Amino acid sequence: MPPPPWLHNKTSREQAEEKVTAAGLDDGRFLLRTREGKKGEFVMCVVYKGKPTHHLCAKNEAGLYAVNKKTYGGHAKISGLVAELSTKTAGWPVPLDKPVHRAGSGGDAPAPTPAATPAATPAAATPKAGGSYVHKGVSREQAEALVTAAGLDDGRFLCRSGKKPGDFVLCVVYKGKPTHHLMTKNESGEYIINKKSYGPFKKPNLLIKQLGKKGLKGWPVPLDKPVYVGGGSGGGGGDAKAAAAAAAAKAIAEATKEKEAEKAAEVSTESTESKPEPEPEPVPVPNATALPDKVEAVAVPPPAVSNDPTQQLQASARAAANAAHMEVAQKKAELEALRDQALLPGAEQSFRLDGVHPGGETSTDTVTPNVARLVIKMGQRLSELEMQTQQLGQIIQSLMDHAQRIAA
């Protein structure tokens, strides 16, 4: 029994994509190819959302074919699996309804792609063999050059591929000038032109055939003079016009390449000649006040030497209290200096980086990252100094209380 017509032997991934692309990037178009060195395994190439995708078909432990390790219906033969997926199947996104047959398989010919379908209009119902008015990879300027070279007769047209898969742009001569019209699908999957429907057509060639009719309501000129790929033209023309169209398209393509090369050279020159940006200058600290190195100590006469233990303890307590007092005075001086640097109005208030100062006033000054970091560090240092001041005050009070108890 011969293998199914959609099964292709000794076909690479790239060759499979070329075959389905040539047949037409319609969702559901597919073929299967054998895996070299993997008997009984296949790779399914399926068009989904206008792009070829690849899926491994291999048997699981139960001997049933699975796609990407998922079974559909439980089939021990690959043909049964393909038949299962040819209709709407739960978990499978697109029916396999457009097989791409291998050469000489004797199967039915695959459905033609819109780009390969010739224009079937009243004036050009049967174009020359192999003719197609769909020009792939043609820019707006090149399309205008082609229709101009073929002749600026009303109704002369060509179709070029759009930016998105499945979209096309019609270049139509109207009132002696090339015009451009977007062909895309609506929510129902029907082709429309400039967001307007001219019938329930899900293939672009059928819509163009409709637009070839005379007196169509809402469409100003019949599409009856197609410009074919390769320079041929319907509705009159000849070899001279074909040669002129091809030459014009080639000249425009060369000019476009030259412009792109010039732009690339300009960008390269600018990048090599660009100078490094200067480093930002350090932000000065406003109203900076030098911190005092040390607070002058208050001269305290040395206590009289006594052999009494009580008096010695009192003298030690007084000396410790005096030292603590000097330490507190020094910390307070540092605290005040830091407040001056941070421009803080008081010890009980805080500086906010959101632009709102204590007191409800809003600042319009710009706070740079360096200034913000400096203020944050100052705030942390202030908190540490205030805590140390409180601790020293508690120590002084404890020492004074102890001295009073001893004296009593």
Summary of the structure (lengths in Angstrom):
residues: 408
radius of gyration: 43.7
end to end distance: 121.9
largest distance: 134.6
contacts: 1100
relative contact order: 0.07
helix: 37%
strand: 16%
